[in-house]
């Protein structure tokens, strides 16, 4: 696959994942666009490859963030622990 299509695929993946971002979709989309625009003139294939790898790492981190959020919600829902009073 050529680098351009891989970059576009990464952008679309990140954009899709940003819809549940804790600080909001608009915040995520604006920062994502800034990051991609900043590097739009890069032509070195090795640097582009490294940036794609970093982007894939970010995808995994966002997935972990969402899984943690889901875990905490489930824990609160099913294991409602009483609040302790120190009196």
N, C-alpha and C positions, 0 to 999 in steps of 0.2 A: 504494500500500500504506500502511496506517495506521502510525503510529509504533510503536504497541505491538507489532504483528506483526513489524516490522523489528527491534525490540529483542530480541524472543524468538528470532528467526532468528539474530541475531548471537550471542546467548548460547549457543544450541545449536551453532552453528559453532565457537565458541571452546571449548566443552566437549568437542566431538568432537576438536578439534585438540590438546587438552591431554593426550590419552592417551599420547602419546610424549614428553612434556615431560621434559627431562633431570633435573629435580629431583623428578619423580614426579607422578603424576596427582592424588593427594590434596592435595599442596601447591598445584598449579595450580587445582584445583577450589575449594579454600578461599579463595584469593586472588581468584579470579573472582567467587565469590559475594559476598565482602566489597565488591568494587568495584561490583557491581550493586545491592547492598542500600544502599550509601552514597548512591546517586543515585536511589533509588526514588521519592522524593517530588517530583522535578523535574517541573514542568508546562509550562515555557516551551518551545515547539516548536523555537525556534532553538537553545537550549542542548542539547536532546535530539538534534537533528540533528548538532551538533558532536561530541557524545559518540559517536554512531553512526559518524561519519567517523573518529574516533580509534580506535574499536574495529575498524573495517575496516583501518586502518593496522596495528594490532597483529596482525591476522590475517595480513597480508602479511609482517610481521616474523617471525612464527612459521614461516611457510612458508619464508622465507629461512634461518632457523635449521635447519630440518629438511633443506633441500637442501644446506646446508653440511656438516651431519653425514653425510649420505649420500655427498657428494663425498669427504670425508676418509676414510670407510670404504672406498670403492672405491679410492682412491689407495693406502691402506695395503695393500689386498688384492692389487693388481696391480703396484704399483711399490714393492716391498719393498726399500728402500735399505739397504745394509750400514752398520753403526755404525762411525764412524771412531774410532780410538784415537789419542790425542795422545802416544804414547810414542816 
